[in-house]
Amino acid sequence: MNFNINKFDIDKLRKIISYYKKNIKDISLDEIYKIEAIKTFQQNWDINAKDFYEMISNSLSKSKNLLASRNYFPKNMILYFAQKDPEMVREMFVNLFNETISLSRRIDSFRDSCDMLLKQYGNENMSNHYQYLNAISTYLFFRFPEKYCIYKEGKFKAFANKIGYDNIPKRGSFEILEAYYNMCDWVLEVVKSDEELVQMAFSRFNGLNFADNGLHLIAEEIIYIGSRLNLNIESKQKVSEIEDVDLIEEDYKEDVKVQEKDIIKDSEETYTKQDFLEEVYITEKEYNFLVRLLDRKKNIILTGAPGIGKTFLSKRLAYSILGKKDDDKVKFVQFHQNYSYEDFIMGYKPSKEGFELKYGVFYNFCKKAERNPNNKYFFIIDEINRGNLSKIFGELMMLIENNYRGQNINLAYGGECFSVPKNIYIIGIMNTADRSIAMIDYALRRRFSFFDLKPAFENERFMDYIKGLNSEKFITLVEKVKLLNKEIKEDFSLGEGFCIGHSYFFSDEISKESSLDEIDMYIEEIIEFDIIPLLKEYWFDDYDKIEKWEKILRDVIK
């Protein structure tokens, strides 16, 4: 497939490149995490490593939002597969990185293997392996940064629209990836012909292992910036005004062993109650309840349907109480079925000499809080009901209770005296649509207050945001989802805990400045890849109901 230059307005690309050159200092600072991801991958990658899981874990340790985001967890799943069947995953990457085989065959083979692994090792909580074209293109980018760019459909379509290219192949097909790579090559040729850009690349990437001196990465950045830039006002725009999840990564899930989330530290800027209320769609009365509950009980669990922003809220609740964005005082972990007391408190772990006693994440956090009794510390547990809580908390089940804070108990390992400080606050997060909700026993329930969060479709500030996008289709979609939630709520087999949450309707890619075409594309993605797949799980045994709502929702985008 040829990328026909005659179709494009070359002046638009020149405008984008001109903006890029003027703002290269800020852009390079924001994009440095991609360079770190490439360096970390290439420094650790060894296809013949004896411990393949450890090797791939280290190689992808800096990938951050490139391989994980709110509803997209390819790193999580590929590491899970590498734990279960390291030799098969090793062979998958051998084939993927074999440049003597056609790219289409390599991609098909990789995805087919992931389908097999999911079928063999997946459980009831795993409906997807997430090894889409963007994940596979990222692996290729890490391995061969002088040849490949990271594919993202939204970025591709937005940039293509800016430069006048409208021959976009079918989503998810190899042809759309091929078209994207052809577009990258076209931009790359323009980059190579620009002596100033070539010199920028040489100065910026000198000493790094880029066979092309980083020119592919320059082309990647230009495409990203171009996809977000309003060409009519680019001279006035700042880099910070066009940033989205490609540049700033906040909410993404870590590896399947799931230690603490590796969240980029925010600068310690002030963060007030008002800041919270402007970002989170709950009322002031509800916020005051939350703060009082946490102060009285020390432990709360936020419950609610999927997609209502529980994770987002929990972190910002902590910030608002601290009065500033201080991630040093906020710890984030995620429970899962294999999470244990040894991960959480302490336990013997393999070492070169045999086994050694190692402290867990909660133990270390408690010790940090103990050393700073005048400060508040917040321990946030995502998916709290997915772990075996009695096993994870062990003898700390008593110590986390407010009345027993500061009291000592002998730990299971070594008999060490230990207490949970009074200045630690625990925030659990739990989806009410999760069938494993019954795993929280009554002993633990008594130690937590439960706060149920609702979808914000009736919230005035949420509707102001929706109306501010100036899209009748978006408003119509919200109204249809409100009706859908009513039907879900009235369904005896589902109920209120399965309602569609409002966070599905937020994206850093969409704003008041977005074109109607961009918003329409986003609406279609919400319907096709978020809501409809969820409904198919909810009503797997009721085809008529699925068909009915597929038609209602798809009619919105006609």
RASULCOR-V276922 format. One record per helix or strand of 2 or more residues. SS is the DSSP state (H for helix, E for strand). FROM is the first residue (numbers start at 1). LEN is the number of residues. If there is no record, write none. Layout:
{{SS:FROM:LEN} {SS:FROM:LEN}}
This chain:
{{H:5:3} {H:10:13} {H:24:7} {H:32:13} {H:52:8} {H:64:3} {H:74:11} {H:86:11} {H:103:19} {H:133:11} {H:153:11} {H:174:19} {H:195:11} {H:215:14} {H:239:3} {H:273:7} {H:284:14} {E:299:6} {H:310:13} {H:327:3} {E:330:5} {H:341:4} {E:346:6} {E:354:6} {H:361:11} {E:377:6} {H:384:3} {H:389:5} {H:396:4} {H:402:3} {E:409:2} {E:417:2} {E:424:8} {H:435:5} {H:442:4} {E:449:5} {H:460:9} {H:472:19} {H:496:3} {H:502:4} {H:516:23} {H:543:14}}
